[in-house]
């Protein structure tokens, strides 16, 4: 039965049952957190042998003889550039190995652009009266927060099943020189889990922006984070851009935060040689070197891209059951009611759901009152404002299976209750 | 004999001997580096047991139950705040534990001030037509580089034996509202090795700047880096400033780069509660957390301030002989010639020397030609311009004793040669 098609009387009865179920849950005094894309402790355990790779001072010398304990090597040690260059499909002169946070690399890239501009800028972005970024949404709240922080106006771009709306993007960037950038999570997008199609990547790689210093911020956060045996693949944006002589338009980011350790991983930025040279020069004012021991630790542990892939297979074994639990529960509890839509991602860290219009805030609030914290409704949109108040990002990775089961049962009840409330009020 | 008082004939003979000695050195094909304040490998070896503190996942849990491998704890784990708070004499709500680089914390502090201002700013520093920093010099080239990077005009302040010229500083900051900051290395200043006297610190703590958002950048890089049994001590600037209700004026920085590992240490920022709150809010846009495992590693290894002090005693055992070698050689080779002045620091990483006016560049260039790289002449002044071309920063820590001996022999010859050239030309 579709909830929208039953009588008001039946709806009122349905709501009463939901309220009873909700009250029962509330009485349990739960305290669960499904708000962030955070690996579980069992996932972190997989990489523990990484801390055994150093046996003595000798073992801390990189291939070129650098003592990784000491100063130097601003843009990273060579073997890390090789490993992560291979992972992203870029050369070692097209990569910078950073500290533990790709968010920091992205923030710093925008911050430098504001104060100094990027390669090819006529002037720093901060010298313009107004600059704007395109923000495919639903998207990643921390990307949007960087824009807000620097006073960059955000324009929401709708997401389709093959990526963001390229017609709109092409039109806007070629007409409006205040548009300086766009945020993309091209594989297993946060939160929709969508992979950009080959056509979408090719169209990105061939954009003709009016702003000559426009940049695509390509946050490849989930580049090896597959959940199924039929993973999605995306084209190499830098390679595609080179075919058009437009490689300076692309900033690529990635990290091992969800490969090794969120708090102690390695972050990566990749870009054209021109970009890397310009960034390196400015970066040398900010720091002498990132943590090279941690870079070396990662290289020694993973060895090569096959090593990373084999490691990710273990993550998959842990995560796939959690995603399946959520998807199965949504299907079983809500599949026939017509009150929730969701994606079935082949990878990434989230399941994105859409409630009936106007119900997302209510669902999140109901869950919170009963002890389950979800990502705030609206967080997936620029300025935290979901125009339809319908998108919710579910992050199933952190809770153990039994807690996830409990949290999802509550979630389904809250969706039912909020939907019934809405339909009764119409 | 004073070289300035001998006859031209004697001077010419002296020069000829120097030229012969120099040619002999040049023939050796040396390749030595005394340019940066970099610890030697033997110093790094002392902290190697730090890599044994983690035995399993359990051992990576902080006192409050945080899994340090995962996300969270933006401003650092509590036990690291306690340890380094005790070291610097500040409370745990007055401290942020960062990544591996205090330079990055300083850069970020200036960068945020430019784009957003500091606590109490009427507007971001970048919105002013011109802002200026006071730069006691000789000073640290990387401080000056940050100013140059952000277009902050630098005003050189002379250094005295008890710290920078406070009369000049007090006059300038209370009259000129474009002056937004000052760089200080208060203990074992880079490069002079001077400790700011109690009076100087008290005068700093009681400045009355015209710019209400003026900040003292107090880079306490060498806070425990003593070289003798009669170490210098400085007053706690934050404590002193509190007595005057001016604690918001102070930004303190430190790191373990020269305590544990330059490439993999822990950096620290301390400031008033108002400042820390404002910074934390902005920092949350830049990153989710710094490397907490490395923070915990440091706490587990050092345990407490006594542990750090005991550790620094081992550094002293390695470094004191190097500093003594340099000082003895300068005394023996140049003590009576009246062509070089130098400091005898009780700590820090440098020996600062002053040649006859106009000779520093020549000395550095002669050394380089013969295979010994020194810090570039002028580097210790804003814009790399030493008005008298006389200051050279010697960094004796990195080379082994035998190499240091060779390098210093060459250095003394170069000083003699350059001085003779100058005096003959007069």
Interface residues (C-beta under 8 A of the other chain):
Chain A: X36 X38 X39 X41 X44 X45 X48 X51 X54 X56 X57 X67 X68 X69 X70 X71 X72 X73 X99 X100 X101 X103 X104 X107 X108 X111 X114 X115 X116 X126 X142 X145 X146 X149 X150 X257 X261 X262 X263 X264 X282 X285 X286 X287 X288 X289 X290 X291 X292 X293 X294
Chain B: X36 X38 X39 X41 X44 X45 X48 X51 X54 X56 X57 X67 X68 X69 X70 X71 X72 X73 X99 X100 X101 X103 X104 X107 X108 X111 X114 X115 X116 X126 X142 X145 X146 X149 X150 X257 X261 X262 X263 X264 X282 X285 X286 X287 X288 X289 X290 X291 X292 X293 X294
